[in-house]
Amino acid sequence: MTAHREIATQAGGSAGLDRIPQLYAVLGVVEQMAADRSGSLEVPDEIALCQAFDTIPGIARKGFDRVADEATVAATAGAQALIGKGGDSSAAAEELARYLRRRIVQLGRFAGL
């Protein structure tokens, strides 16, 4: 069973794990664009989330991957829209930052953080 899990992990890749640094990077950039960061939801530590990833059980891992994939798509599209928008995009940046923080907290819950 252990060998099967290792093969499945290699075959399926670690898309969720790869998404974590991307989400934190986009969150950092978007937060710099946002005017108001007061009342921000506290997110789990990036390194702790990456380390906890391997302990997430099967069905929760699928949920983690789904949320991570959706958040990455939204983060990429949102960041591109903000960069291309010009002018005052701080309100949109605040909204995207809130969304990303909620998704990262959700990912942390899958990992028991």
matplotlib code that plots the C-alpha trace (Angstrom):
import matplotlib.pyplot as plt

x = [0.0, 2.9, 4.4, 1.0, 0.7, 4.2, 3.4, 0.0, 1.7, 4.3, 1.8, -0.7, 2.0, 1.8, -0.2, -1.7, 1.8, 3.0, 0.1, 0.9, 4.0, 2.1, -0.9, 1.3, 3.3, 0.2, -1.2, 1.9, 1.8, -2.0, -1.7, 0.9, -1.7, -4.5, -4.9, -6.4, -5.2, -6.9, -9.0, -7.1, -7.7, -4.7, -3.3, -1.3, 2.5, 3.5, 6.3, 4.0, 1.3, 3.8, 5.1, 1.7, 0.6, 2.0, -0.1, -3.5, -5.5, -6.8, -10.3, -9.2, -6.3, -8.8, -10.6, -7.3, -6.3, -9.7, -9.6, -5.9, -6.6, -9.6, -7.8, -4.8, -7.0, -8.7, -5.4, -3.8, -6.9, -7.3, -3.7, -3.6, -6.7, -5.3, -2.0, -3.7, -6.3, -4.1, -5.5, -6.8, -7.3, -6.9, -10.5, -10.3, -6.9, -8.5, -11.3, -8.8, -6.6, -9.6, -10.6, -7.0, -6.8, -10.0, -8.9, -5.4, -7.2, -9.4, -6.3, -4.8, -7.9, -7.5, -4.0, -5.1, -3.6]
y = [0.0, 2.4, 1.7, 2.3, 5.7, 6.7, 5.8, 7.6, 10.7, 10.6, 10.0, 12.5, 15.0, 17.5, 20.2, 21.3, 21.6, 23.5, 25.9, 27.0, 29.2, 30.7, 31.7, 33.3, 35.2, 36.6, 37.5, 39.4, 41.4, 42.0, 43.2, 45.8, 47.1, 47.2, 50.4, 49.0, 45.8, 46.3, 43.4, 40.9, 37.3, 35.6, 32.9, 29.9, 30.1, 29.1, 26.7, 25.0, 24.6, 23.1, 20.7, 19.7, 18.9, 15.3, 14.5, 15.3, 12.1, 11.1, 12.6, 15.8, 15.9, 16.0, 18.8, 20.6, 20.2, 21.4, 24.6, 25.2, 24.9, 27.2, 29.8, 29.7, 30.3, 33.2, 34.6, 34.5, 36.1, 38.6, 39.7, 40.0, 42.2, 44.4, 44.8, 45.7, 48.0, 51.0, 53.8, 53.2, 49.4, 49.3, 48.3, 45.4, 44.4, 44.4, 42.1, 39.7, 39.7, 38.8, 36.0, 34.6, 34.8, 32.9, 30.2, 29.9, 29.5, 26.8, 25.0, 25.2, 23.6, 20.7, 20.3, 20.6, 24.1]
z = [0.0, 0.7, -2.7, -4.3, -2.5, -3.7, -7.3, -7.2, -5.8, -8.5, -11.2, -9.9, -9.2, -6.3, -7.9, -4.6, -3.0, -6.0, -5.7, -2.1, -2.9, -5.9, -3.8, -1.1, -3.8, -5.4, -2.0, -1.2, -4.4, -4.2, -0.6, -1.7, -4.2, -1.6, 0.4, 3.5, 5.1, 8.5, 9.7, 7.6, 8.2, 9.7, 7.3, 8.3, 7.8, 4.3, 5.4, 7.9, 5.3, 2.8, 5.5, 6.6, 3.0, 3.2, 6.2, 4.5, 4.1, 0.7, 0.5, 2.2, -0.3, -3.1, -1.5, -0.9, -4.5, -5.7, -3.6, -4.4, -8.1, -8.0, -5.9, -8.3, -11.3, -9.5, -8.3, -11.7, -13.4, -10.7, -10.6, -14.4, -14.3, -11.6, -13.4, -16.6, -14.9, -14.1, -12.1, -8.6, -8.3, -4.5, -3.8, -6.3, -4.8, -1.3, -2.5, -4.2, -1.1, 1.1, -1.3, -1.3, 2.5, 2.9, 0.5, 2.2, 5.6, 4.0, 2.8, 6.3, 7.7, 5.3, 6.7, 10.3, 10.8]

ax = plt.figure().add_subplot(projection="3d")
ax.plot(x, y, z, "-o")
ax.set_aspect("equal")
plt.show()
